[in-house]
C-alpha cells in the first residue's frame, strides 16, 4: 500500500497538497494511559501547523468545516452532501430517488441544489463514490446549472457518460477519471479515493482532508474478501488514516440493523449454478438491477457453463452491459450474447434472458412480459424466473403483483438465496470504526431508524453520545477538533421531475392530484350575461371519478338546485366579482355533497360571459 508521501506525489491534478510537510513527517502519537480511544491531540489532528489565535478562531462560527447533506438522509436514495470550508465547497455524489406512493404521476425526484447555486463561485467539483442511480442519477439535471468538474473511478465515469449523452447540456462537462490511492486538490480540500467493495465495481470511499481535520466518507460499501471483480477493500488505508487521526466518520447505514457480516457476492454464483443445473429443461429469465455488473457476470458464467445463449433485455441493462464490457469490467465469452430476434433459432432450454424489472416497475421489461405487453417475449408454462434482488422498501406490492402474474402463466418463480446485499452489516461497520477511530460519528445513507440505530452502535464502540450526530437533510453541521454544532438549515426538499418538466410540479399540484384520485371532479358550467350577470344558460354539471351520472340523476338535479340558489344569493346581494361567486358555489355544493355522500370531490366552477 502506498504511504501518504507517495500518494501526494502522484496527485491526479498537479497541485500543491493541502497537507504541510511538517504534518506529513510527524508520526502518529501513541495513546497515553487513560486517554479515550477516539481522542487524538489537537496538534496531530489539524492539517497544518498550529498558529497563534487558532483556538479562538475555531470556536467562532464560520471557522470550521461545514457538512451539509442536501439529500440521502431519512430516506433510501438521493444521496448528495456538500462539504464547505471558507471559500471552497466540494459535493459528494448527486443521486436521485424514485417517487413515493403519494407522488402521483412523478417520474423522479432530484435534490434541491439551491444552496449550491447561491454559492456557485465556491463549488469546486462533484466527487462520485460509485455508479448507482441514487448516487449519479441527478447529475444530468444538476450539471445544467452547476457546471463544475466531475471526478470518479473508471466504470463510474463510463456510466455517468451514458447518462449525460441522453441530456443536452449547455456546455461540455469536465470529467476526470481517478484511480484508487490518488488524491485531488480542490481549494481548501484534498480528496483521496480508497478502494471498497459494493454491488457494483469501482466503488470508492473518500478521505476528505480539510484544515479542520480528516473526514472519512465510506460511500456504499461492504467487506467482501472474495469479490467477483477487482481486489478486496483497502482496510490498511483505513487503519493508516485512523493512526493519523480521523475527525469524523460518515458511514453507510443501510444494513446497520443486520447483525453479523454480509455474504460475499460469489455465493450467488454458486446458487445460480445450482438453479441452472436443476432447471435444465426450461428457459431461464433472470431479473436484477442493471448496474449490478458482478451479478450479470455470474449469470453469464453460469450460462456459459451450462451451454446457454444469453439475451439482454431492457434499455438500461443493455447500456450498462455494453459500457462494462468496453471498459473491461465484464468478461463475456465470444458469441454467447445473441439478439432477441435470434431467440427463435434456439430451443428454450438453451436460452437465458437477463432483464430489468426486479422491482416490479410497471414499464420495465419483466413487468411487461408478465402482463403480456412485451412485443417479443411471452411467458410460457415451464419458464423459470429468478428475482436476483431484494425489493426496495415500498416496492413490495409491485414485486408481489409481478410474481403472481408470472405464476398464473405457469412460470416457476425463484426468489430465495439469489441475492446478497452490497451493504455492510454490523460487524463490518464496527471494523471500520475500529480502524479509523473517529472523534465524531455521522451516520449517512439510511432512513431515520437506521441512522438512530447506527448512532447507538457507535456509542457502544466508545464514541461519546454528544459526538454521535444524527443529521436531517438540509442541516448545516459545523465541526472542528473542539466542538460540533448545528449552525443553520438550508433548502433541501426534493425537486420532482414529471416528464420533461423539472420542478414545475410542487406540493400544491400533488395535493390536487391526490384529491382528484381519491374523490373525483365535478365541473359546473354557467353562462352569464355581460354587465347584468343574469343567468343565460346552465348550470350544467359534469362529473368525473365522483359518481356515474346516469345512475345518479336525482343527485345531479339537487346539485343544480344548490348551485342555482348560491348564484341567486350572490345576485341578490349585488355580488358581481366572479371569484366570490365561484367560492360561494364551491362552498354550498361542497357542504351539500358532504352531508349527502360523505365525499369531498374537487369542485371546479367555470363561468362564461356573453353580450
VMD Tcl script that draws the C-alpha trace (Angstrom):
set ca {
  {0.00 0.00 0.00}
  {1.31 3.49 -0.86}
  {2.09 5.72 2.06}
  {0.84 9.28 2.10}
  {4.02 10.80 0.69}
  {3.77 8.50 -2.32}
  {0.12 9.39 -2.83}
  {0.78 13.11 -2.57}
  {3.48 12.73 -5.18}
  {1.03 11.14 -7.61}
  {-1.83 13.61 -7.38}
  {-4.38 13.33 -10.13}
  {-4.14 17.09 -10.65}
  {-0.78 18.71 -10.33}
  {-1.36 20.96 -7.33}
  {0.30 21.67 -4.04}
  {-1.02 19.24 -1.40}
  {-3.02 20.80 1.40}
  {-1.04 18.80 3.95}
  {2.06 20.60 5.19}
  {5.41 18.86 5.04}
  {5.73 19.11 8.84}
  {2.43 17.32 9.39}
  {3.35 14.57 6.95}
  {6.62 13.87 8.76}
  {5.06 13.81 12.21}
  {4.41 10.24 13.35}
  {1.02 9.32 14.79}
  {1.03 9.81 18.60}
  {0.81 6.84 20.90}
  {-2.26 6.85 23.08}
  {-1.48 7.78 26.65}
  {-2.81 5.81 29.58}
  {-6.40 6.82 30.31}
  {-6.82 8.70 27.04}
  {-10.09 7.99 25.22}
  {-9.73 5.67 22.28}
  {-11.05 8.25 19.83}
  {-9.13 11.16 21.24}
  {-6.11 12.45 19.32}
  {-4.13 15.53 20.42}
  {-5.19 18.69 18.61}
  {-1.82 19.40 17.02}
  {-1.73 15.98 15.37}
  {-5.31 16.18 14.10}
  {-5.05 19.50 12.28}
  {-3.75 19.56 8.77}
  {-1.39 22.50 9.22}
  {0.93 23.84 11.89}
  {-0.87 25.43 14.84}
  {-0.79 29.24 14.69}
  {-1.39 31.79 17.49}
  {-5.08 32.52 17.88}
  {-6.22 29.40 16.00}
  {-8.01 28.01 19.05}
  {-10.11 31.16 19.42}
  {-10.91 31.29 15.71}
  {-12.02 27.66 15.65}
  {-14.62 28.40 18.26}
  {-16.18 31.13 16.12}
  {-18.93 30.19 13.69}
  {-17.53 30.25 10.17}
  {-14.10 28.81 11.02}
  {-14.94 25.14 10.99}
  {-15.74 22.51 8.38}
  {-19.39 22.61 7.35}
  {-21.08 19.36 6.35}
  {-24.40 19.95 4.58}
  {-26.42 16.90 3.47}
  {-28.78 18.06 0.71}
  {-30.39 14.61 0.45}
  {-29.93 10.95 1.32}
  {-30.87 11.15 5.00}
  {-34.14 9.80 6.41}
  {-34.65 8.04 3.06}
  {-33.03 5.48 0.78}
  {-31.75 7.35 -2.27}
  {-30.97 10.90 -3.49}
  {-27.54 10.94 -1.85}
  {-25.73 14.27 -2.03}
  {-23.59 16.04 0.58}
  {-21.73 19.34 0.41}
  {-18.51 19.97 2.35}
  {-17.64 23.63 2.85}
  {-14.60 25.32 4.33}
  {-14.31 29.10 3.90}
  {-14.31 29.72 0.11}
  {-14.35 26.07 -1.02}
  {-17.23 23.62 -1.49}
  {-16.95 20.07 -2.77}
  {-20.02 17.88 -3.36}
  {-20.00 14.13 -2.76}
  {-22.45 12.24 -5.02}
  {-25.52 13.57 -6.81}
  {-28.24 10.93 -6.87}
  {-31.95 10.68 -7.46}
  {-34.76 8.85 -5.69}
  {-37.91 7.29 -7.04}
  {-41.33 8.72 -6.24}
  {-43.33 7.73 -3.16}
  {-46.84 6.35 -3.48}
  {-48.41 9.77 -2.94}
  {-46.34 11.42 -5.70}
  {-48.86 10.69 -8.43}
  {-47.50 10.99 -11.97}
  {-43.97 11.85 -10.81}
  {-41.11 10.05 -12.57}
  {-38.09 11.00 -10.46}
  {-37.10 13.13 -7.50}
  {-33.80 15.02 -7.64}
  {-32.10 17.07 -4.90}
  {-32.73 20.77 -4.44}
  {-29.34 22.40 -5.04}
  {-30.43 26.00 -4.40}
  {-27.67 26.34 -1.81}
  {-25.04 25.32 -4.35}
  {-26.45 27.75 -6.94}
  {-26.31 30.57 -4.41}
  {-22.66 29.71 -3.69}
  {-21.65 28.69 -7.20}
  {-18.35 30.58 -7.01}
  {-17.24 28.30 -4.16}
  {-18.21 24.97 -5.73}
  {-15.08 23.16 -6.94}
  {-16.27 19.72 -8.08}
  {-18.57 16.74 -7.76}
  {-16.86 13.68 -6.27}
  {-18.75 10.45 -7.08}
  {-18.33 7.30 -4.96}
  {-19.92 4.75 -7.35}
  {-22.26 4.34 -10.29}
  {-25.69 3.58 -8.79}
  {-28.67 5.78 -9.70}
  {-29.07 7.03 -6.14}
  {-25.54 8.47 -6.42}
  {-25.25 9.63 -10.06}
  {-28.82 9.86 -11.37}
  {-29.35 13.59 -10.79}
  {-26.06 14.71 -12.37}
  {-27.54 15.46 -15.84}
  {-30.12 17.78 -14.25}
  {-27.80 19.48 -11.75}
  {-24.85 19.98 -14.13}
  {-27.04 22.17 -16.33}
  {-26.91 24.82 -13.58}
  {-23.70 23.89 -11.76}
  {-21.17 23.02 -14.42}
  {-18.09 22.04 -12.42}
  {-15.66 19.12 -12.91}
  {-16.77 15.59 -12.04}
  {-14.30 13.13 -10.51}
  {-14.98 9.38 -10.42}
  {-13.41 5.98 -10.97}
  {-13.32 4.40 -14.43}
  {-16.57 2.37 -14.53}
  {-18.47 5.05 -12.60}
  {-17.40 7.65 -15.17}
  {-18.46 5.37 -18.01}
  {-21.96 5.12 -16.54}
  {-22.05 8.90 -16.00}
  {-21.07 9.38 -19.66}
  {-24.02 7.21 -20.69}
  {-26.41 9.37 -18.69}
  {-25.02 12.67 -19.96}
  {-25.41 11.54 -23.58}
  {-29.18 11.36 -23.03}
  {-29.36 15.01 -21.99}
  {-28.45 18.24 -23.78}
  {-26.17 20.30 -21.56}
  {-25.47 23.99 -22.22}
  {-21.73 23.32 -22.34}
  {-19.42 20.30 -22.02}
  {-18.64 18.94 -18.57}
  {-15.06 18.43 -17.47}
  {-14.74 14.77 -16.40}
  {-11.70 13.21 -14.76}
  {-11.12 9.53 -14.03}
  {-9.38 8.86 -10.71}
  {-7.51 5.74 -9.63}
  {-7.54 4.31 -6.14}
  {-4.89 5.89 -3.93}
  {-4.82 9.10 -5.98}
  {-5.58 12.45 -4.40}
  {-7.06 15.56 -5.97}
  {-6.66 19.09 -4.65}
  {-9.80 21.23 -4.71}
  {-9.48 24.60 -2.99}
  {-9.05 24.00 0.76}
  {-9.67 20.27 0.31}
  {-7.67 17.26 -0.71}
  {-9.70 14.14 -1.56}
  {-8.29 10.63 -1.71}
  {-10.13 7.68 -3.29}
  {-9.98 4.42 -1.29}
  {-10.88 1.00 -2.69}
  {-14.05 -0.57 -1.27}
  {-16.42 -3.38 -2.27}
  {-20.07 -2.93 -3.17}
  {-22.66 -4.48 -5.51}
  {-21.07 -2.56 -8.38}
  {-17.40 -2.50 -9.35}
  {-15.16 0.52 -8.85}
  {-16.86 1.73 -5.67}
  {-14.78 4.07 -3.52}
  {-14.66 5.54 -0.07}
  {-13.26 9.05 0.33}
  {-10.73 10.53 2.71}
  {-11.50 14.24 2.73}
  {-8.58 16.26 4.08}
  {-9.50 19.77 5.27}
  {-7.84 22.36 7.51}
  {-10.26 21.25 10.26}
  {-9.28 17.58 10.05}
  {-9.86 14.38 8.10}
  {-13.37 13.17 7.28}
  {-13.76 9.60 6.03}
  {-16.86 9.01 3.89}
  {-17.39 5.29 3.23}
  {-19.90 5.64 0.38}
  {-21.97 2.46 -0.04}
  {-19.72 -0.43 0.93}
  {-19.30 -3.90 2.32}
  {-16.23 -6.00 3.12}
  {-16.02 -8.77 0.53}
  {-12.95 -10.98 0.88}
  {-13.73 -12.81 -2.38}
  {-15.09 -10.17 -4.80}
  {-16.13 -11.25 -8.28}
  {-14.18 -8.44 -9.93}
  {-11.25 -6.44 -8.59}
  {-9.50 -6.53 -5.26}
  {-10.70 -6.50 -1.67}
  {-11.42 -3.33 0.29}
  {-8.28 -1.44 1.33}
  {-8.59 -1.91 5.07}
  {-4.93 -1.00 5.51}
  {-5.58 2.56 4.32}
  {-8.49 2.96 6.73}
  {-6.12 1.91 9.52}
  {-3.42 4.36 8.40}
  {-5.95 7.20 8.44}
  {-7.05 6.14 11.91}
  {-3.47 6.45 13.14}
  {-3.22 9.97 11.72}
  {-6.45 10.95 13.47}
  {-9.88 11.00 11.85}
  {-12.10 13.93 12.78}
  {-15.37 12.34 11.58}
  {-16.57 9.11 10.01}
  {-19.60 9.23 7.71}
  {-20.54 5.58 7.38}
  {-23.16 3.68 5.34}
  {-26.21 2.82 7.50}
  {-28.32 0.75 5.08}
  {-27.69 -2.63 6.77}
  {-26.71 -1.38 10.23}
  {-29.63 -3.22 11.84}
  {-28.44 -6.59 10.49}
  {-26.09 -8.48 12.81}
  {-23.01 -10.31 11.59}
  {-21.45 -9.99 8.17}
  {-22.83 -9.56 4.66}
  {-22.16 -12.60 2.50}
  {-19.77 -12.47 -0.44}
  {-21.15 -11.81 -3.90}
  {-19.58 -15.10 -5.04}
  {-22.15 -17.08 -3.02}
  {-24.80 -16.01 -5.51}
  {-22.77 -17.55 -8.33}
  {-22.97 -20.96 -6.63}
  {-26.74 -20.54 -6.27}
  {-27.06 -19.74 -9.98}
  {-25.08 -22.85 -10.88}
  {-27.44 -24.99 -8.78}
  {-30.56 -23.39 -10.29}
  {-29.24 -23.83 -13.83}
  {-28.47 -27.50 -13.11}
  {-31.92 -28.16 -11.60}
  {-33.83 -26.39 -14.40}
  {-32.03 -27.76 -17.40}
  {-35.28 -28.34 -19.34}
  {-36.67 -24.81 -19.15}
  {-35.90 -21.31 -20.35}
  {-34.40 -19.18 -17.57}
  {-35.18 -15.49 -17.08}
  {-33.16 -13.53 -14.51}
  {-34.27 -10.11 -13.31}
  {-31.71 -7.96 -11.50}
  {-30.50 -4.37 -11.20}
  {-28.93 -3.15 -14.41}
  {-25.98 -1.65 -12.53}
  {-25.08 -4.88 -10.70}
  {-22.27 -5.76 -13.07}
  {-20.84 -8.51 -10.86}
  {-24.24 -10.24 -10.71}
  {-24.53 -10.09 -14.51}
  {-21.02 -11.58 -14.77}
  {-22.05 -14.57 -12.66}
  {-25.23 -15.13 -14.70}
  {-23.11 -15.14 -17.87}
  {-20.63 -17.54 -16.22}
  {-23.42 -19.99 -15.35}
  {-24.91 -19.68 -18.85}
  {-21.51 -20.49 -20.35}
  {-21.03 -23.47 -18.03}
  {-24.39 -24.96 -18.99}
  {-24.18 -24.19 -22.71}
  {-26.86 -21.50 -22.90}
  {-27.05 -18.36 -25.03}
  {-27.73 -15.04 -23.31}
  {-30.29 -12.44 -24.38}
  {-30.21 -9.00 -22.74}
  {-33.47 -7.05 -22.47}
  {-34.16 -3.59 -21.03}
  {-32.55 -0.38 -22.27}
  {-30.66 0.35 -19.04}
  {-29.41 -3.24 -18.87}
  {-28.13 -3.10 -22.46}
  {-26.38 0.24 -21.82}
  {-24.66 -0.91 -18.63}
  {-23.51 -4.23 -20.08}
  {-22.11 -2.52 -23.19}
  {-20.26 0.05 -21.09}
  {-18.90 -2.52 -18.61}
  {-17.74 -4.79 -21.43}
  {-16.00 -1.96 -23.30}
  {-14.18 -0.87 -20.12}
  {-13.13 -4.41 -19.19}
  {-15.39 -4.93 -16.18}
  {-17.30 -7.79 -17.81}
  {-15.68 -10.91 -19.26}
  {-18.13 -12.05 -21.93}
  {-17.29 -15.23 -23.88}
  {-17.36 -14.75 -27.62}
  {-20.76 -15.25 -29.32}
  {-22.59 -16.06 -26.05}
  {-24.81 -12.95 -26.25}
  {-27.37 -13.04 -29.05}
  {-30.01 -10.58 -30.28}
  {-33.61 -11.10 -29.26}
  {-34.54 -11.80 -32.87}
  {-32.26 -14.87 -32.78}
  {-34.11 -16.50 -29.88}
  {-36.32 -18.44 -32.28}
  {-33.22 -20.27 -33.56}
  {-32.60 -21.95 -30.18}
  {-34.71 -24.27 -28.02}
  {-35.96 -22.68 -24.75}
  {-33.64 -24.82 -22.58}
  {-30.64 -23.25 -24.32}
  {-31.60 -19.65 -23.50}
  {-31.10 -17.25 -20.59}
  {-32.72 -13.80 -20.55}
  {-31.14 -11.11 -18.36}
  {-33.69 -8.37 -17.85}
  {-34.68 -5.35 -15.83}
  {-37.81 -5.25 -13.68}
  {-36.71 -6.88 -10.44}
  {-38.50 -4.10 -8.50}
  {-41.85 -4.57 -10.24}
  {-41.56 -1.30 -12.18}
  {-44.61 -1.02 -14.43}
  {-42.70 -0.22 -17.63}
  {-39.71 -2.49 -17.04}
  {-39.20 -5.48 -19.33}
  {-40.17 -8.23 -16.87}
  {-43.38 -6.46 -15.83}
  {-44.39 -6.12 -19.48}
  {-43.66 -9.81 -20.06}
  {-45.78 -10.76 -17.05}
  {-48.68 -8.59 -18.27}
  {-48.50 -9.87 -21.89}
  {-47.48 -6.39 -23.07}
  {-43.98 -7.24 -24.29}
  {-43.75 -7.29 -28.06}
  {-41.14 -10.04 -28.36}
  {-41.18 -12.18 -25.22}
  {-44.15 -14.05 -23.75}
  {-44.03 -16.03 -20.52}
  {-44.61 -19.71 -21.24}
  {-45.57 -22.54 -18.85}
  {-42.37 -24.13 -17.58}
  {-40.25 -20.95 -17.71}
  {-38.04 -20.38 -14.67}
  {-37.93 -16.77 -13.49}
  {-35.30 -15.69 -10.96}
  {-35.61 -12.47 -8.95}
  {-31.98 -11.68 -8.14}
  {-32.60 -8.67 -5.92}
  {-34.30 -7.62 -2.73}
  {-37.37 -5.35 -3.02}
  {-36.55 -1.74 -2.14}
  {-38.78 -0.61 0.77}
  {-42.09 0.48 -0.77}
  {-41.81 -1.81 -3.82}
  {-43.01 -5.00 -2.11}
  {-46.56 -4.80 -3.51}
  {-45.36 -4.19 -7.07}
  {-42.94 -7.13 -6.89}
  {-45.61 -9.40 -5.42}
  {-48.01 -8.44 -8.23}
  {-45.47 -9.40 -10.91}
  {-44.69 -12.69 -9.13}
  {-48.39 -13.56 -9.06}
  {-48.79 -12.73 -12.75}
  {-45.81 -14.91 -13.64}
  {-47.07 -17.80 -11.51}
  {-50.53 -17.56 -13.09}
  {-48.92 -18.08 -16.50}
  {-47.26 -21.29 -15.33}
  {-43.78 -19.95 -14.65}
  {-41.65 -21.21 -11.78}
  {-40.55 -18.20 -9.72}
  {-37.40 -18.34 -7.55}
  {-36.63 -15.57 -5.05}
  {-34.67 -17.31 -2.24}
  {-30.87 -17.18 -1.98}
  {-30.48 -15.38 -5.31}
  {-29.30 -12.08 -3.86}
  {-26.80 -10.77 -1.36}
  {-26.65 -7.18 -0.23}
  {-23.97 -4.74 -1.28}
  {-24.04 -3.02 2.11}
  {-22.08 -3.70 5.28}
  {-23.73 -5.39 8.26}
  {-22.96 -4.59 11.89}
  {-19.62 -6.37 12.29}
  {-18.20 -4.79 9.13}
  {-19.31 -1.34 10.28}
  {-17.69 -1.98 13.68}
  {-14.43 -2.90 11.93}
  {-14.36 0.41 10.03}
  {-14.91 2.31 13.29}
  {-12.15 0.31 14.99}
  {-9.72 1.07 12.17}
  {-10.50 4.78 11.75}
  {-11.12 5.68 15.43}
  {-13.09 8.86 14.61}
  {-13.83 11.62 17.10}
  {-17.31 12.17 15.61}
  {-19.70 9.59 14.14}
  {-22.11 10.93 11.48}
  {-24.31 8.10 10.13}
  {-25.40 8.51 6.49}
  {-27.36 6.62 3.81}
  {-30.48 5.42 5.55}
  {-33.91 6.07 6.99}
  {-34.19 7.63 10.43}
  {-34.44 4.25 12.16}
  {-31.15 3.20 10.54}
  {-29.38 6.44 11.47}
  {-30.60 6.24 15.09}
  {-29.53 2.61 15.43}
  {-26.17 3.45 13.86}
  {-25.60 6.24 16.40}
  {-26.25 3.80 19.25}
  {-23.86 1.29 17.67}
  {-21.13 3.95 17.52}
  {-21.74 4.83 21.17}
  {-21.30 1.17 22.05}
  {-17.85 1.36 20.44}
  {-16.76 4.13 22.80}
  {-17.73 7.30 20.94}
  {-19.42 9.70 23.39}
  {-23.13 10.33 22.86}
  {-22.53 14.04 22.25}
  {-20.13 13.10 19.42}
  {-22.64 10.89 17.56}
  {-24.64 13.20 15.34}
  {-27.84 12.21 13.51}
  {-28.48 14.79 10.80}
  {-31.50 15.55 8.63}
  {-31.28 16.68 5.02}
  {-30.66 20.42 4.97}
  {-28.90 20.61 8.33}
  {-25.67 22.60 8.44}
  {-23.20 20.92 10.77}
  {-20.06 22.83 11.65}
  {-17.27 20.97 13.35}
  {-13.62 21.11 14.26}
  {-11.49 19.38 16.86}
  {-13.03 21.43 19.67}
  {-16.75 21.08 19.05}
  {-19.53 20.19 16.62}
  {-22.77 22.14 16.40}
  {-25.76 22.69 14.10}
  {-25.49 26.26 12.84}
  {-28.31 26.50 10.33}
  {-30.64 24.92 7.82}
  {-30.67 25.16 4.02}
  {-33.32 24.36 1.43}
  {-33.27 20.64 0.73}
  {-36.68 19.34 -0.30}
  {-36.57 17.18 -3.39}
  {-37.49 18.59 -6.79}
  {-39.98 16.46 -8.71}
  {-39.43 15.52 -12.34}
  {-42.62 14.92 -14.34}
  {-41.87 14.06 -17.95}
  {-39.76 16.91 -19.29}
  {-40.82 19.26 -16.51}
  {-38.32 19.76 -13.72}
  {-39.67 21.49 -10.64}
  {-42.91 22.64 -12.25}
  {-44.91 20.19 -10.13}
  {-44.97 21.12 -6.47}
  {-46.85 20.17 -3.33}
  {-49.99 22.08 -4.36}
  {-50.21 20.22 -7.68}
  {-49.58 16.90 -5.93}
  {-52.28 17.72 -3.39}
  {-54.72 18.37 -6.25}
  {-53.74 15.09 -7.93}
  {-54.24 13.25 -4.66}
  {-57.61 14.94 -4.21}
  {-58.68 14.02 -7.74}
  {-57.54 10.42 -7.37}
  {-59.42 9.94 -4.12}
  {-62.61 11.97 -4.59}
  {-63.07 12.78 -8.27}
  {-64.05 16.00 -10.01}
  {-67.26 17.97 -10.56}
  {-67.29 20.75 -13.16}
  {-70.07 23.35 -13.10}
  {-70.59 25.45 -16.25}
  {-72.59 28.71 -16.11}
  {-73.26 31.33 -18.79}
  {-73.90 34.88 -17.53}
  {-74.94 37.98 -19.43}
  {-72.32 40.69 -19.53}
  {-72.96 43.75 -17.29}
  {-76.14 42.30 -15.67}
  {-74.75 38.87 -14.57}
  {-78.14 37.34 -15.36}
  {-78.04 33.56 -15.86}
  {-78.48 32.71 -19.56}
  {-77.61 29.02 -19.57}
  {-76.84 26.32 -17.04}
  {-75.85 25.37 -14.56}
  {-74.61 22.24 -16.33}
  {-72.75 19.68 -14.21}
  {-70.07 17.27 -15.46}
  {-68.83 14.53 -13.11}
  {-65.58 12.58 -13.49}
  {-64.50 10.00 -10.94}
  {-67.22 11.01 -8.46}
  {-70.48 9.29 -9.37}
  {-71.88 7.72 -12.52}
  {-74.23 10.46 -13.69}
  {-76.80 8.25 -15.43}
  {-77.43 6.36 -12.20}
  {-77.43 9.49 -10.01}
  {-79.86 11.79 -11.78}
  {-81.58 12.81 -8.54}
  {-78.27 13.82 -7.00}
  {-77.30 15.84 -10.08}
  {-80.66 17.63 -10.12}
  {-80.29 18.52 -6.45}
  {-76.73 19.74 -7.13}
  {-78.02 22.02 -9.90}
  {-80.59 23.48 -7.50}
  {-77.88 24.11 -4.89}
  {-75.74 25.92 -7.48}
  {-78.68 27.95 -8.73}
  {-79.59 29.01 -5.19}
  {-76.00 30.04 -4.49}
  {-75.92 32.14 -7.66}
  {-79.24 33.78 -6.72}
  {-77.87 34.73 -3.31}
  {-74.87 36.40 -4.93}
  {-77.04 38.37 -7.38}
  {-79.49 39.43 -4.65}
  {-76.55 40.73 -2.61}
  {-75.19 42.62 -5.66}
  {-72.06 40.41 -5.75}
  {-70.53 40.74 -9.23}
  {-66.98 39.52 -8.54}
  {-66.64 36.16 -10.28}
  {-64.13 34.90 -7.74}
  {-66.64 35.43 -4.93}
  {-69.42 33.81 -6.97}
  {-67.25 30.75 -7.61}
  {-66.33 30.50 -3.93}
  {-69.99 30.64 -2.89}
  {-70.88 27.91 -5.40}
  {-67.99 25.67 -4.26}
  {-68.80 26.10 -0.56}
  {-72.55 25.50 -0.97}
  {-72.22 22.46 -3.23}
  {-69.33 21.06 -1.19}
  {-71.40 21.21 2.03}
  {-74.35 19.52 0.35}
  {-72.28 16.66 -1.16}
  {-70.51 16.02 2.14}
  {-73.80 15.79 4.03}
  {-75.37 13.62 1.34}
  {-72.45 11.38 0.28}
  {-69.71 11.89 2.89}
  {-67.42 12.65 -0.04}
  {-65.47 15.73 -0.92}
  {-64.83 15.95 -4.71}
  {-62.85 18.74 -6.31}
  {-65.40 21.33 -7.49}
  {-64.41 23.47 -10.48}
  {-66.91 26.24 -11.42}
  {-66.50 27.67 -14.95}
  {-68.29 30.95 -15.75}
  {-68.68 32.12 -19.35}
  {-69.82 35.57 -20.39}
  {-71.84 36.63 -23.45}
  {-73.19 40.01 -24.53}
}
mol new
graphics top color blue
foreach p $ca { graphics top sphere $p radius 0.5 }
foreach p [lrange $ca 0 end-1] q [lrange $ca 1 end] { graphics top cylinder $p $q radius 0.2 }
display resetview
